[in-house]
Amino acid sequence: MTLSNDPSRPSNPEVGSLVDLARAHLTGAEPRRDAASLAVVRQRLSPLQRWNQHATWRVAGAALAAAAMIASLVMPSGDMPLGVEVLAGELSPAGEVGPASDPTTIRFSDGTEVVVEAAARARLTGVSALGADVRLDAGQVQFRVAKRAGASWNVLAGAYRVHVTGTAFAVAFDEALNSLEVELFSGSVRVSGPLLERGIDVAKGQRLSVNPTQGRVQVTPTDGEPAEPEEPELELPGAEASAADAGAAPTPSAKRDRAHRLPPTEPSWQSRVAGGQFGEVLKAAERRGFDRVYQTAPLEELAALADAARYARRAQIARAALLSMRRRFSGSSQAKEATFFLGRLIETSAGPPGLALGWYELYLAEDAGGVYASQALGRKLLIVHRESGAARAAPIAQEYLRRFPEGPHAPNARKLVAGR
Amino acid sequence: MQVRAFVGLADADDEKLARALIAKDPNAATVAWERFAPLVRRILRRALGPGQNAEDLVQEVFLRLFLKVHELREPKALGAFIISITTLTVRSELRRRRARSWLGLSPDAAALDLRVVHPDPAGRQALKRFYELLDRFNTRDRMAFVLRYIEGMSLVEVSDALGVSISTAKRSLLHVRRRLADHVQRDPLLADYMTGHLKGNDVE
């Protein structure tokens, strides 16, 4: 294909190839959700159009939204978003509530009720057949979520997410401090967000308080006093720790023990690599001491460090991290993949091709069906052809075509096989 | 399940459909959705990149369309109007994502498993990396590139969608092309992926 003659394509072949990749794999097809999506739009539209006509959408004791009936014309009832009814208060065109002098009560067709307290600001951001998403900007909201299979409700407050399946609870969010409180009256919820990257479970009878400014996470029984700062505190191993114990048969001393203080947590190295913050990962490893990282860091961190170093072209660090993965976590899939990346590292660093070839052969021997097998065999093909000629490379080309007839190196392999 | 388009309006041209939307014809919304939702979804996905749940934004675009369609001066230009709304929605979303990034917040939970986008790990990573490079450009330049090269729009359509002159759109495209080519060639992950696709002359 000639790339440069088409004005609607970038002339650079690499960029053009990536554009092709995006065109091929990012399409507009989504047939399964079409009806549901349109129904949600209709449901959101209905109150907005009423707002346009009457300036305020106020419904007291009204039947379910007419939009739900419209939606039922285009989709089976099982997929229909829940109906919404405002029992008291006002809902704005954008689904916003408050701040108002009185509480606003919203009831959904599955029986779930949401009460937005006076002075609070909240927004209904999405309704599905299984639940709804409510964004709490400030103040307090109470939920009584009807129990039913597959129910899914979310309260989004700042960067926090409270995921609910069936329970009664209250959420309070302080916008200025970015702090969150969740109090459970029944059931349980899972909360994630700042300091709680991997989520924390809060159960009946517990109150969760999160204050990122102070780096503080507390779980206390709702019928007890919060722990006093001078009491011994239990250090949790990670922000994902469950708080389930705090709800069971509290004793006075146990109540104090249930107050947890966590050090401020930082994004994981993996998430930093995913966000392109390679330099941050390298700095973090340097602060901890590279040797210590190689010797003691968990596999995921080593892999993230290796990736960060490869992307930042710090070949020595990448090599040490990859070798450490192989040495300390032998047999794991990541350790096997490290073998392949050691080969790539040598190639990208203009190292001896024979050494890279050795790593590729080792990878293929250790993990013949691995995710990089196609690339490893392809790289081996290219190196052997370059270093030893077509005759030596031809059997590798045949093997490649047999195993990966549609692989990225197949055109090269075919040329070689055809030229024999 | 597909939405069933209504006979009559389904065959109408964009101008008739726009007039039906303005007149609040009860079938018009379904026909508009069926006709334009794939386009809107595709532009959103191509603008935002893999792993993003675009469906909420598709709904947002159509919500804005239904509320604003009476402001459409040229009913014939319904398609361009929808693309313009889509572009504005993308710009808002990118600004929101950048704000979250500046605040050090993690990506939304809506960022999904990339395996559904590309079954091959190398292609998946290349696509992800490509959009990480696009993240380095400002919203206007990025959208110009996406609409022109990935979506295949003409320069006039791109400038209309972005609300800029053709010369401004050209400058944006030139800027992105140059810098992106440089980024791609220096990126080890993409270089690795490209080896198998472009360097056929390794074997002669």
Contacts between the chains, C-beta under 8 A, distances in Angstrom:
chain1	res1	chain2	res2	distance
A	8	B	148	6.6
A	8	B	149	6.5
A	8	B	152	5.3
A	8	B	153	8.0
A	8	B	154	7.8
A	9	B	149	6.3
A	10	B	149	5.6
A	10	B	177	5.3
A	10	B	180	7.5
A	10	B	181	7.3
A	11	B	177	7.4
A	12	B	177	6.8
A	12	B	180	7.6
A	12	B	181	3.9
A	12	B	184	7.3
A	13	B	198	5.5
A	14	B	181	6.8
A	14	B	184	4.7
A	14	B	185	6.2
A	14	B	190	7.0
A	14	B	194	5.3
A	14	B	198	6.5
A	15	B	177	7.0
A	15	B	180	5.4
A	15	B	181	5.3
A	15	B	184	5.7
A	17	B	194	6.4
A	17	B	197	5.4
A	17	B	198	6.0
A	18	B	126	6.8
A	18	B	127	7.6
A	18	B	130	4.5
A	18	B	184	6.7
A	18	B	190	7.3
A	19	B	149	5.0
A	19	B	150	5.5
A	21	B	118	7.7
A	21	B	123	6.3
A	21	B	126	6.3
A	21	B	127	5.4
A	21	B	130	7.0
A	22	B	46	5.9
A	22	B	127	6.5
A	22	B	130	6.7
A	22	B	131	8.0
A	22	B	150	5.0
A	23	B	46	7.6
A	23	B	150	5.8
A	23	B	152	7.9
A	25	B	50	7.1
A	25	B	117	5.3
A	25	B	118	5.0
A	25	B	123	7.4
A	25	B	127	6.3
A	26	B	42	7.0
A	26	B	45	4.3
A	26	B	46	4.7
A	26	B	49	7.6
A	26	B	50	6.5
A	26	B	117	7.1
A	26	B	127	7.9
A	26	B	150	7.6
A	27	B	38	7.9
A	27	B	42	5.7
A	27	B	45	7.3
A	28	B	37	7.3
A	28	B	38	3.4
A	28	B	39	6.0
A	28	B	40	7.3
A	28	B	41	4.2
A	28	B	42	3.2
A	28	B	43	7.8
A	28	B	45	7.2
A	29	B	38	6.5
A	29	B	41	7.9
A	30	B	37	7.9
A	30	B	38	7.7
A	30	B	41	5.8
A	30	B	55	6.9
A	31	B	1	7.2
A	31	B	2	5.5
A	32	B	1	6.7
A	33	B	55	6.0
A	34	B	1	6.8
A	34	B	2	5.6
A	34	B	3	5.2
A	34	B	33	7.3
A	34	B	34	7.7
A	34	B	37	6.5
A	35	B	1	4.9
A	35	B	2	7.2
A	35	B	3	5.2
A	37	B	33	8.0
A	37	B	37	7.4
A	37	B	55	5.7
A	37	B	58	6.1
A	37	B	59	5.6
A	38	B	3	5.6
A	38	B	29	7.2
A	38	B	30	6.7
A	38	B	33	4.7
A	38	B	37	7.6
A	38	B	62	7.5
A	40	B	59	5.5
A	41	B	29	7.6
A	41	B	33	7.6
A	41	B	59	4.9
A	41	B	62	4.8
A	41	B	63	5.4
A	41	B	66	7.2
A	42	B	29	6.8
A	44	B	59	7.2
A	44	B	63	5.7
A	45	B	29	8.0
A	45	B	63	6.0
A	45	B	66	5.4
A	45	B	67	7.3
A	48	B	63	7.4
A	48	B	67	6.2
A	49	B	67	7.7
A	52	B	67	7.6
A	70	B	26	7.9
A	74	B	3	5.6
A	74	B	4	6.9
A	74	B	30	6.6
A	75	B	1	6.7
A	76	B	1	8.0
A	79	B	1	7.6
A	126	B	56	6.4
A	126	B	59	7.9
A	159	B	100	7.5
A	159	B	103	7.7
A	159	B	105	4.4
A	159	B	106	7.2
A	161	B	109	6.3
A	192	B	109	7.7
A	194	B	105	7.3
A	197	B	106	6.4
A	267	B	104	7.4
A	267	B	106	7.0
A	271	B	106	6.5
A	275	B	101	7.4
A	275	B	107	7.9
A	276	B	132	5.3
A	276	B	135	7.6
A	310	B	188	6.0
A	310	B	189	7.9
A	311	B	187	7.7
A	311	B	188	6.4
A	311	B	189	6.6
A	313	B	188	7.0
A	344	B	188	7.9
A	344	B	192	6.1
A	348	B	188	5.3
A	348	B	191	7.3
A	348	B	192	7.7
A	371	B	121	4.7
A	372	B	121	7.6
A	372	B	122	7.8
A	374	B	122	7.8
A	375	B	122	6.3
A	375	B	192	7.5
A	375	B	196	7.1
A	378	B	195	7.8
A	378	B	196	5.6
A	379	B	195	7.8
A	381	B	203	7.8
A	382	B	195	7.6
A	382	B	202	5.2
A	382	B	203	7.1
A	385	B	202	7.3
A	385	B	203	5.5
A	386	B	202	7.2
A	390	B	203	7.9
A	393	B	203	7.7
A	407	B	196	7.3
A	408	B	122	7.3
A	408	B	193	7.9
A	408	B	195	7.7
A	408	B	196	2.8
A	408	B	197	5.6
A	409	B	196	4.9
A	411	B	200	5.6
A	412	B	196	8.0
A	412	B	200	6.1
A	412	B	202	6.3
A	412	B	203	4.1
A	413	B	203	7.9
A	415	B	200	7.7
A	415	B	203	5.3
A	415	B	204	7.5
A	416	B	203	5.7
